[in-house]
Amino acid sequence: MNKNLQNPDDELRSIIDALADSVLKASDEEILEEIQQEGLDPKEVAGEVRKVLFDSMRNYQQRRLYEARKQYKHHVEVIRNKKYFLPSNSEDKRTLLNKVFALKRDMLLGLITAQYRDFTGLNDSDVDSLLKQFIELGLLENMPGNKENK
């Protein structure tokens, strides 16, 4: 093994690179002969190789989507576990939510789905969730009468 390699990842990458180089340098006939010597079906091996290549390409193309999902899950978990200072009863929470809608209606119309635009279909859980999200977005900062969540 090359003593210049510092860690196992570098060593593994070096081995993989060497294997890839040997496959690239081999002729089609040599590869076919090696597959047959192993007692494998060349068509089956070709299908497996295509699948590996396709999966690798798809994973590469979707890497930003995977990262975005990971970040989204992290943010949801942060919101779920964070301590928020909200009114203690449902009526006060709805009053606060109505104040936010009244003072920031133009901004919120683009953020709220059509089913909630009349604000009557919100259950207590929806109200809590919206208030927490609004805190995270900074919409409750500088609200009249709100001294918390700054």
C-alpha positions in Angstrom: 0.0 0.0 0.0 1.1 3.5 -0.7 2.5 5.1 2.5 1.5 8.6 1.3 -2.2 7.8 1.9 -3.3 9.4 5.2 -6.6 7.7 5.9 -8.8 4.7 5.1 -11.0 6.8 2.7 -8.0 7.7 0.6 -6.9 4.1 0.6 -10.3 2.9 -0.5 -10.5 5.6 -3.2 -7.1 4.5 -4.5 -8.3 0.9 -4.8 -11.5 1.9 -6.5 -9.5 4.1 -8.9 -7.2 1.2 -9.7 -10.1 -1.1 -10.4 -11.8 1.4 -12.6 -8.5 1.9 -14.5 -8.1 -1.8 -15.1 -11.7 -2.1 -16.4 -11.3 0.9 -18.7 -8.0 -0.6 -20.1 -9.5 -4.0 -20.7 -11.0 -4.9 -24.0 -14.6 -6.0 -24.4 -13.4 -9.5 -25.1 -11.3 -9.6 -21.9 -14.3 -8.4 -19.8 -16.6 -10.9 -21.5 -14.1 -13.8 -21.0 -13.7 -12.8 -17.3 -17.4 -12.8 -16.7 -17.8 -16.2 -18.4 -14.9 -17.6 -16.3 -16.8 -16.6 -13.2 -19.8 -18.6 -14.5 -22.0 -15.5 -14.7 -24.5 -14.6 -17.4 -23.1 -11.6 -19.4 -26.6 -10.2 -20.0 -27.4 -10.3 -16.3 -24.1 -8.6 -15.4 -24.7 -5.9 -18.0 -28.2 -5.3 -16.5 -26.7 -5.0 -13.0 -24.1 -2.6 -14.3 -26.7 -0.5 -16.1 -28.8 -0.4 -12.8 -25.7 0.7 -10.8 -24.9 3.4 -13.3 -28.5 4.6 -13.5 -28.9 4.7 -9.7 -25.6 6.6 -9.4 -26.7 9.1 -12.0 -30.2 9.6 -10.4 -28.6 10.0 -6.9 -26.2 12.6 -8.3 -29.0 14.5 -10.0 -31.1 14.4 -6.9 -28.4 15.3 -4.4 -29.8 18.9 -3.9 -33.2 17.5 -3.3 -31.9 15.1 -0.7 -30.0 17.9 1.0 -33.1 20.1 0.9 -35.2 17.3 2.5 -32.5 16.8 5.1 -32.5 20.5 6.0 -36.3 20.6 6.0 -36.5 17.7 8.4 -33.9 19.4 10.6 -35.9 22.7 10.7 -39.1 20.9 11.4 -37.4 19.1 14.3 -36.0 22.4 15.7 -39.5 24.0 15.6 -41.1 20.9 17.2 -38.6 20.9 20.0 -38.2 24.6 20.6 -39.8 26.3 23.6 -42.2 29.0 22.4 -43.9 31.6 24.5 -47.4 31.5 23.3 -50.6 32.4 25.1 -51.8 29.5 27.3 -55.3 29.2 26.1 -56.9 28.7 22.7 -58.9 31.9 22.7 -55.8 34.0 23.4 -53.8 32.1 20.7 -56.6 32.8 18.1 -56.7 36.5 19.2 -52.9 36.7 18.6 -53.2 34.9 15.2 -56.0 37.3 14.2 -53.8 40.3 15.1 -51.0 38.9 12.9 -53.4 38.4 10.0 -54.8 41.9 10.5 -51.5 43.6 10.6 -49.6 41.6 8.1 -52.4 40.4 5.8 -50.8 41.4 2.5 -47.6 39.5 3.3 -49.4 36.4 4.5 -51.9 36.0 1.6 -49.1 34.5 -0.4 -48.0 32.1 2.3 -51.3 30.7 3.5 -53.1 28.1 1.4 -56.5 28.8 0.1 -58.2 26.5 2.6 -57.1 28.7 5.5 -57.7 32.1 4.0 -61.0 32.5 5.8 -59.2 31.2 9.0 -62.4 29.4 10.2 -61.1 25.9 9.4 -58.2 26.1 11.8 -58.1 23.7 14.7 -56.1 24.4 17.8 -53.1 22.4 16.5 -53.1 24.4 13.2 -53.2 27.7 15.3 -50.2 26.5 17.4 -48.3 25.4 14.3 -49.0 28.7 12.4 -47.9 30.8 15.4 -44.7 28.8 15.8 -43.9 29.2 12.1 -44.7 32.9 12.3 -42.3 33.3 15.2 -39.6 31.5 13.2 -40.3 33.8 10.2 -40.0 36.9 12.5 -43.6 37.9 12.0 -44.4 38.3 15.7 -41.5 40.6 16.4 -42.6 44.1 17.1 -46.2 43.1 17.3 -48.2 45.3 19.7 -48.4 43.7 23.1 -45.9 40.9 22.2 -42.8 41.0 24.4 -41.8 37.4 24.0 -40.2 35.4 21.1 -37.8 38.1 20.1 
